[in-house]
């Protein structure tokens, strides 16, 4: 590519696969910002599988203004615009434009190549993510359990440890009893039993009842024969029975406590579940409500809905959007006028009444003309304003020093070249009214005084603005270049004062003829352009003539 500033460039010719993720590719692209500012040049950087953009290359030190991870990004070339492509990740979409189709394709290929070589979805990538997950799980112990859950389960773990201890004790007791029962099943049991019985009699234990089934202990209570005897291995059955009973009681008590704790935790988790279900229900209702509202009214925010041959917005929606934007602009201008204290106009009462009756009413004539689908309606407006001269009206209309005081449709203007004291070349961009595209004009502005050849007719002042070309300001893709041929023609009529009085502003009247032939270019619907012309031209004349009267009310008359 010959345009190195806007093509993706890298510092190294040969890129090492191991270090490819740290290489940086950058260039200038036009990015759709919003429906007010439209397309703006931005410095776009491709690095580490991330697409970032900055306001300019010089402002990179202030940080990027946005970024997209390309792992799951979808790059879509535009169907109609050969210079545009879209980069989308889920609901986030970047609309980008290159200078030409070749440069667009170069950017798309570079992004796709970088995305493919980033390793997303490869075996090494999966192994890397898995090892990170395992490391996290090992460090946390229970990755799904929070610190508060550990605190709440502390007593439960203690009870489970107690049950583990009881289980060990119970296992030992079961082994002991099993050994005894195994010995009982052997053939030597009777001999060992009688031998143990004789030894018990010699030890003078409590006497035996005649039936021999029970033994009477020191507390006069009856107990079975076997609990008071020792087995063939010398087992203390009474002690084992007491221990066994205590162990089972401890197990039952601990189990009861565990069940109680788990029931409480179940209630807590049930409350949490109910709260989450309620939140989900509310979120679903809010989503359905928002979706319903979204379907009721149209929302447009991308470049696909702006003015163009393939715009997705129809003529009626275009008209409504422009009208709403102009209404908003009118309200802003009204508020600005209220905040600005007007200068008093020092005219006589009769002159003030005459001005109020005449200065805001102009006759506008239009003829509908279309060429190749573009509206070229010529316009003529006639107006009469008391208290000002034709020289003053043309002076304030031509002089750029006062342009921003009365012109509300201009966003920026610049004097490109001064040809003489009465002729300048001016470039200006007009404020954008969405969804119409932004427009700019480059024109030559000339002011002239035309002397009358008839003594009974006044002299004429003329300002003519007509489009020209200049090498310093060629047409750009950001704005549509409009063509104009406009003339402001003014004559001053003087009513002689009574007696020998001097001529005052009460005695002068300015006749204004304004003609305009404008080619707006672009693809705006004809109905919209004509409606805007009917609405804006009278407002323009009212605003401008009021400004001239206010500026000249205290000044000397300039004929």
PyMOL commands that set and color helices and strands:
alter all, ss='L'
color gray80, all
select helices_A, chain A and resi 17-22+57-62+70-72+101-116+123-140+147-152+154-184+189-202+225-228+237-296+303-305+315-339+349-358+390-398+400-406+505-507+526-552
alter helices_A, ss='H'
color red, helices_A
select strands_A, chain A and resi 24-34+38-47+50-54+66-69+74-77+84-89+92-97+214-216+222-224+363-367+370-371+374-375+378-386+410-420+423-430+439-450+460-467+480-481+483-494+508-519
alter strands_A, ss='S'
color yellow, strands_A
deselect
rebuild
show_as cartoon
